[in-house]
Amino acid sequence: MSAVDRDGSEQDRADAIDTAKSAPVDRDIEGPLDETEANAVRPYIDLGGVKVLPREGLHLRLEVEEGSKRVVAIALDYAESTLQLQPFAAPRSTGLWNEIRQQIADQIRKQGGTTTAADGTFGPELRAEIPTVAPSGDSSTRLARFIGVDGPRWFLRGVIAGKAVVDADAAAKIDDLFRSVVVVRGSTPMPPRDLIPLQMPKAVKAAALPDAP
C-alpha cells in the first residue's frame, strides 16, 4: 500500500497498530514453547515448524495447498473439536497478534459474519460466527475461536472449531493441547508473516517410500 493510499483514517489506523507481543506471562514455562525451551527427550511428533505431543484420542491431519502440494496448516482432532495450527515468522521485539486479530475480524465482517473480542487462556482472542454455504446450497453458521501467541521470532495462530467453542471442559482440553505445541523457528532469515515450513512426520514419510528393488 502506498503512502497516498494511507492518507486520513487509514494512516491514523496504521499509526495506532499495537505492535506489543501478546502471550501468557508463563508462556516460556507452560507453552506454547520455543524449541530452545522444550524438553529434548519428550516424544514429540516432528512436523517441521511445529512439534506436537502425542496423546490418546489425538488425530492429526495435514492441510495441503492444492497447486503447490505445500503443507499450509496442521489440523488436530481432539476432544470432539479441531485445532488448526499455523506458525509464522515474526520480528524479534514486536508482536503480530494484535494486528492480525483485527484483520481477521475485518475479513469475517466482509463475509457477513460477526466477531466478539474475548479474554481467554492465552490473552485476547476472537469468538466468531462465520456464514457458510453447503454444496447443496443450504446456508448455515460456523462457530470458531481464533487464538494467537507471540513468541521469540515467531507467531503461532490457532483456529478452534467444534465442541471446544461452546463447552468449557472441551475448551480446557484444547487449550492444554495448544499449550503443548513447540514452535521450531529455525535460523533461516524469513520475512515477518511468512509461514514457517511444515512437513509430514518423518516416520510417515519413511513408511510411504517404496521398497528398493
Steps between C-alpha positions, in 0.01 A plus 500: 500500500642839402528808721221658294271207572558543873387861532239602757330229702710222349818677609355560847416133528849396392652730758276348770604136436599332822829320435547373856543126543190313615569185704430345842749614762601136555532416130868404527411244769148377416504559123465529216875454518790596282721209396774633731261480798366149440608177666717330237420147621119527473353289215376779273354446153729704273302701244775740399391841624315349796531198726197342668484266798309181419210419731217252509213599273703749297476476120722707274428622148710705259331777301671515159489776240353347186732650239836497676431197724650709782383424854334824613346397834482223756155388616470318832173319572453456875224519763228516231670815369754607241803721561665638186861614548710739291843633608631822347830686507487818708728786608718442803371792710144562377190286467247423224189377680347838585509607134406161353205469737352822363558384143318172569205692646488727195510203262221314679287814505542532121377142468185592688608346829550643846780491757518570871819584686565287805772446759602135496772270631759655268384860522286679241309273262210519258172307517353490151178407323586437135236445229552189287325351198480123453537339153123451508458877525380496859646777715608467860728660757834359618623590848875541556757634745812673371794495740858618462828522688807708420823318579869572438522567123178310432124531524273197548137523391229254594146467366266292714176343380263242641405431861783711646327816376195445720603253772733599785646151557581450132641854483736424789627187321561689176670787684729243665573351157594843365721556805691178420604612151867576435589747223818437301592836349845399374783738414411568134414870443130541419281806449242555777167325428659233278375152588771297673535185284296201611553138401365149525634312805828326417371157604203535265724614213727199549203263502370657178823436307488204258722201572834504322522250210 
